[in-house]
């Protein structure tokens, strides 16, 4: 690597643990590196904590509307990263007062739920999932637990009928595939959100879509539908991977083994440790330069794409805590920052779900242990998300819960 030549940030080398790659980029390029994304599309990779903080604190300089990008003439509709940059009229790409209107309504709609109520919903969902495998003595905690529980809770907060939840869970799983089933599943999810909003107009309830319909922001049905899809996507994989990554840490690291012996004190610490070391959202597309500027010693041109390297920024040696114990330090960038960070109370609700899910699992299966060596656990080969393929465990079979 040289500081003059951009590095290709795609390909088979990304499949390995990216930590060493990020540190090599930092040594060679500094806090802002020139990169090439799929098909050699140029961008900037922001891995300095201070630089990432500066960008996220100044939306007037580095904005979210992808229509600002100066590379559109070189991008085909089939570009692999189109789902990340293709503009939609959602809260994700809104800016200024429009973003504040949309994000404020979402935050208000989520904030109506008492955290104890959310924890109770999660406890029930966790028990139901665990009942499916508790008598087997073995399970894959990714497929059978962590990848499902967030959506189970979210469906309740959305006011979906119980009979519709298994179908939604299956459709969301299929929508993440790369075959033709994905587009069909995504279409069914959108149609279900359309029906849900129509149903809540007719019979409102104490749920997110009803609150969005009633909100003083005056959201249209189209805005509500697309923003419900954004909330679902923003919660499902990140919180599921947060749970899975924390369970992995607790199963392989002696510092957290007390939780597997009936204690709960280190569940929160394990979750926080994961946000520093193995954050579910590794990198994020992104921001688009509003003007020519300088950042980290680089000349950024108007319309340039900046990829936010949140995982690498968390490990910036100038600001990161000791990696033996992160304790209660929550200054990580794992939820983003600023106007376009994960809006309140999203991080708080996500932590309630993750912490409750893990505590219920440990209560129900106190002797849970890895079924393979830690070295056999494989991370999904993604530049964007950090999560395991599987987390196979064994435990003493237990009876189903009686409700």
C-alpha positions in Angstrom: 0.0 0.0 0.0 1.0 3.6 -0.7 -0.7 6.8 0.3 -1.1 7.7 -3.3 -2.8 4.6 -4.7 -6.4 3.8 -3.7 -6.9 0.4 -2.2 -9.6 -2.0 -3.4 -12.0 -2.4 -0.5 -13.8 -5.4 -2.0 -12.9 -9.0 -2.9 -12.0 -12.2 -1.1 -9.5 -10.5 1.3 -12.5 -8.8 3.0 -13.8 -12.2 4.1 -11.0 -12.5 6.7 -11.0 -10.5 10.0 -10.8 -6.9 8.8 -9.0 -5.6 11.9 -5.5 -6.1 10.5 -6.6 -4.6 7.2 -8.0 -1.5 8.8 -4.8 -1.0 10.8 -2.7 -1.4 7.8 -4.8 1.2 6.0 -4.4 3.5 8.9 -0.6 3.1 8.9 -0.3 3.6 5.2 -2.9 6.3 4.5 -3.8 8.0 7.8 -7.3 8.8 9.0 -8.9 9.2 5.5 -7.9 6.8 2.8 -8.7 6.7 -1.0 -10.5 3.5 -1.8 -12.2 1.7 -4.7 -15.5 0.0 -4.1 -17.0 -2.7 -6.3 -16.2 -2.2 -10.0 -13.4 0.2 -9.0 -15.8 3.0 -8.1 -13.8 5.7 -6.1 -14.6 6.8 -2.6 -13.0 7.9 0.6 -12.7 5.6 3.7 -12.9 7.6 6.9 -11.3 5.6 9.7 -10.1 8.4 12.1 -12.4 8.9 15.1 -12.0 12.7 15.0 -12.7 12.8 11.3 -15.8 10.6 11.6 -17.0 12.8 14.4 -16.4 15.9 12.4 -18.4 14.5 9.4 -21.3 13.3 11.5 -21.5 16.6 13.4 -21.6 18.7 10.2 -24.5 17.6 7.9 -24.3 21.0 6.2 -20.8 19.9 4.9 -21.3 16.2 4.5 -24.9 15.3 3.6 -26.9 12.2 3.2 -28.8 12.7 0.0 -27.1 10.3 -2.4 -28.3 12.4 -5.4 -25.4 14.6 -4.6 -22.9 11.9 -5.7 -20.6 12.9 -8.5 -20.2 9.3 -9.8 -23.7 8.5 -11.0 -22.8 8.6 -14.7 -20.5 5.7 -14.0 -22.9 3.6 -12.0 -25.1 0.9 -13.5 -28.5 -0.2 -12.1 -26.9 -3.6 -11.3 -24.0 -2.2 -9.2 -23.7 -4.5 -6.2 -23.9 -1.6 -3.7 -27.0 0.1 -5.3 -29.2 -0.9 -2.3 -26.9 1.3 -0.1 -26.8 4.4 -2.4 -30.0 4.3 -4.5 -32.0 7.2 -3.4 -35.5 6.7 -1.9 -37.9 9.2 -0.4 -37.2 7.8 3.1 -35.9 9.3 6.3 -32.5 7.8 5.5 -31.8 10.2 2.7 -33.8 13.2 4.0 -31.9 16.3 5.1 -32.4 19.4 7.2 -36.0 20.2 8.4 -37.4 17.3 6.4 -35.2 14.9 8.2 -35.9 16.4 11.5 -39.7 16.1 10.8 -39.4 12.4 9.8 -36.9 11.3 12.4 -38.6 13.3 15.2 -41.9 11.5 14.4 -40.2 8.1 14.5 -38.5 8.9 17.8 -41.7 10.0 19.3 -43.6 6.9 18.1 -40.9 4.6 19.6 -40.6 6.5 22.8 -44.2 5.8 23.9 -43.2 2.3 24.9 -42.2 1.9 28.5 -38.8 0.1 28.6 -40.2 -2.4 31.1 -43.0 -3.2 28.6 -40.4 -3.7 25.8 -38.4 -6.0 28.1 -41.5 -8.0 28.9 -42.4 -8.4 25.2 -38.8 -9.5 24.6 -38.9 -12.0 27.5 -42.0 -13.6 26.0 -40.5 -13.8 22.5 -37.2 -15.2 23.9 -39.1 -17.9 25.8 -41.1 -18.9 22.8 -38.0 -19.2 20.6 -36.0 -21.1 23.3 -38.9 -23.5 23.7 -38.4 -24.6 20.2 -35.0 -26.1 21.0 -34.6 -26.3 24.8 -35.4 -30.0 24.8 -32.8 -30.8 22.1 -29.7 -30.2 24.1 -28.2 -28.3 21.1 -29.0 -25.3 19.0 -27.6 -22.7 16.6 -28.1 -19.5 18.5 -27.9 -17.4 15.3 -30.5 -19.1 13.1 -32.7 -20.2 16.0 -32.4 -17.2 18.3 -30.5 -14.0 17.6 -31.6 -13.5 14.0 -35.3 -13.9 14.9 -35.9 -12.2 18.2 -35.6 -8.5 17.2 -38.2 -8.9 14.5 -40.4 -10.7 16.9 -40.3 -7.8 19.3 -40.6 -5.2 16.5 -43.7 -6.9 15.1 -45.3 -6.5 18.5 -44.4 -2.8 18.6 -45.8 -2.4 15.1 -49.1 -3.9 16.3 -49.0 -6.9 13.9 -51.3 -9.8 14.7 -49.6 -12.9 16.1 -50.6 -14.9 13.1 -48.7 -12.6 10.7 -45.4 -12.7 12.6 -44.0 -16.0 11.4 -44.7 -15.0 7.8 -43.0 -11.7 8.3 -39.9 -13.4 9.9 -39.7 -15.8 6.9 -40.0 -13.0 4.4 -37.4 -10.9 6.0 -35.0 -13.8 6.0 -35.6 -14.5 2.3 -35.2 -10.7 1.5 -31.6 -10.9 2.7 -30.8 -13.7 0.1 -29.2 -12.9 -3.2 -31.5 -15.0 -5.5 -34.8 -14.1 -7.1 -36.7 -14.9 -3.9 -35.3 -11.8 -2.3 -37.1 -9.3 -4.5 -40.4 -11.2 -4.1 -40.0 -11.3 -0.3 -39.2 -7.6 -0.2 -42.4 -6.9 -2.2 -44.4 -9.0 0.2 -43.0 -7.1 3.2 -43.8 -3.7 1.6 -47.4 -4.9 0.8 -47.7 -6.0 4.5 -46.7 -2.6 5.7 -49.2 -1.0 3.3 -52.0 -3.2 4.7 -50.8 -2.5 8.3 -51.0 1.3 7.8 -54.5 0.9 6.3 -55.6 -1.3 9.2 -54.3 1.2 11.7 -56.3 4.0 10.0 -59.4 2.0 10.6 -58.5 0.6 14.1 -55.7 2.6 15.8 -53.8 1.0 18.7 -50.9 1.7 21.0 -48.4 0.9 18.3 -45.8 2.6 16.1 -47.8 3.0 12.9 -50.9 4.4 14.8 -48.6 7.0 16.5 -47.1 8.0 13.2 -50.5 8.4 11.6 -51.6 10.6 14.5 -48.3 12.6 14.8 -48.3 16.3 14.4 -45.6 16.0 11.7 -48.4 15.3 9.3 -46.8 12.2 7.6 -48.3 10.8 4.5 -49.1 7.1 4.3 -46.3 6.7 1.8 -43.9 8.3 4.2 -45.0 6.1 7.0 -44.8 2.9 5.0 -41.2 3.5 3.8 -40.0 4.7 7.2 -41.5 1.6 8.8 -39.4 -0.4 6.4 -36.3 1.7 7.4 -36.9 1.1 11.1 -37.3 -2.6 10.4 -34.1 -2.8 8.4 -32.1 -0.6 10.9 -33.1 -2.9 13.8 -33.3 -6.4 12.5 -29.7 -7.3 11.4 -27.8 -4.8 13.6 -29.5 -5.9 16.9 -29.6 -9.5 15.9 -25.8 -9.4 15.2 -25.3 -7.5 18.4 -26.9 -10.3 20.4 -25.0 -13.0 18.4 -21.6 -11.3 18.7 -22.1 -10.7 22.5 -23.1 -14.3 23.0 -20.0 -15.4 21.2 -17.8 -13.1 23.4 -19.4 -14.5 26.6 -18.9 -18.1 25.5 -15.2 -17.7 24.6 -13.9 -15.0 27.0 -13.2 -16.0 30.6 -13.8 -12.3 31.6 -17.5 -12.8 31.0 -17.9 -16.4 32.1 -19.6 -15.2 35.3 -22.7 -14.6 33.2 -22.8 -18.2 32.3 -22.8 -19.2 36.0 -26.0 -17.3 36.9 -24.7 -13.8 37.2 -25.9 -10.9 35.1 -23.5 -8.1 35.9 -21.4 -8.6 32.8 -24.1 -8.8 30.2 -24.2 -5.0 29.7 -20.4 -5.0 29.7 -20.2 -7.7 27.1 -22.7 -5.8 24.9 -20.6 -2.6 25.3 -17.4 -4.5 24.5 -18.9 -5.8 21.3 -19.8 -2.3 20.2 -16.1 -1.3 20.5 -14.6 -4.5 19.1 -17.1 -6.3 16.9 -19.7 -3.7 16.2 -22.5 -5.0 14.0 -22.4 -2.0 11.6 -18.8 -2.0 10.5 -19.0 0.5 7.7 -21.7 2.7 6.4 -22.4 4.4 3.0 -22.2 7.2 3.7 -21.9 10.9 3.3 -21.6 13.1 0.2 -19.5 16.2 0.2 -21.6 19.4 -0.2 -18.5 21.5 -1.1 -14.9 21.1 -1.8 -13.1 20.7 1.5 -10.1 19.2 3.3 -10.4 16.3 5.7 -7.6 14.4 7.3 -5.1 15.9 5.0 -7.1 14.9 1.9 -8.7 17.2 -0.7 -12.4 16.2 -0.9 -14.3 17.3 -4.0 -17.9 18.3 -4.1 -20.1 15.2 -4.5 -17.4 12.7 -3.3 -18.7 9.7 -1.4 -17.3 9.1 2.0 -17.6 5.6 3.6 -17.9 5.9 7.3 -15.5 3.3 8.9 -17.2 3.0 12.3 -15.4 -0.2 13.3 -12.0 1.3 12.4 -12.8 4.6 14.1 -13.6 2.8 17.3 -10.1 1.3 17.2 -8.4 4.6 16.5 -5.5 4.5 19.0 -5.7 8.2 19.6 -9.1 8.0 21.3 -10.0 4.3 21.9 -10.1 2.9 25.4 -8.0 -0.1 26.6 -9.2 -3.1 24.7 -8.9 -5.3 27.7 -11.9 -3.6 29.4 -14.1 -1.0 27.8 -16.3 -0.9 30.9 -19.0 1.6 30.6 -17.3 3.9 28.1 -20.0 4.6 25.5 -18.1 7.0 23.3 -18.0 4.5 20.4 -19.3 5.4 16.9 -21.4 2.2 16.6 -24.7 4.1 16.5 -23.3 6.8 14.3 -23.5 10.3 15.7 -25.3 13.6 15.1 -28.4 14.3 13.1 -28.1 11.1 11.1 -27.1 8.8 13.9 -29.5 6.2 15.2 -32.2 8.5 16.7 -33.3 8.4 20.3 -34.6 6.1 21.7 -33.4 3.5 19.1 -30.1 2.6 20.8 -31.8 2.4 24.2 -34.5 0.1 22.9 -32.0 -2.0 21.0 -30.0 -2.5 24.2 -33.2 -3.4 26.1 -33.9 -6.1 23.5 -30.3 -7.4 23.4 -29.8 -7.5 27.1 -33.1 -9.1 27.9 -32.7 -11.7 25.2 -29.3 -12.8 26.5 -30.5 -12.8 30.1 -33.4 -15.0 29.3 -31.2 -17.4 27.4 -28.7 -17.7 30.3 -31.6 -18.2 32.8 -33.1 -20.9 30.7 -29.9 -22.6 29.6 -27.4 -21.9 32.5 -24.8 -24.4 31.3 -24.8 -23.4 27.6 -21.4 -23.9 26.0 -19.9 -23.8 22.5 -20.2 -27.0 20.6 -17.1 -26.3 18.5 -13.8 -24.5 19.1 -13.8 -20.8 19.0 -11.5 -20.9 15.9 -14.2 -22.8 14.0 -16.7 -19.9 14.3 -16.9 -18.1 10.9 -17.8 -14.5 10.3 -19.9 -13.6 7.3 -17.7 -12.1 4.6 -19.2 -8.6 4.6 -17.5 -5.2 4.6 -20.7 -3.7 6.0 -22.1 -6.0 8.7 -20.3 -8.0 11.4 -22.0 -11.3 12.2 -21.5 -15.0 12.5 -22.8 -17.7 10.1 -23.6 -19.9 13.0 -23.1 -20.2 16.8 -23.6 -23.9 17.7 -24.0 -24.7 21.4 -24.8 -27.5 23.7 -26.7 -27.5 27.0 -28.6 -29.8 29.3 -32.1 -30.3 27.8 -34.8 -28.6 29.7 -38.6 -28.6 29.6 -40.7 -26.0 27.7 -42.1 -23.1 29.7 -45.7 -23.2 30.7 -47.6 -19.9 29.9 
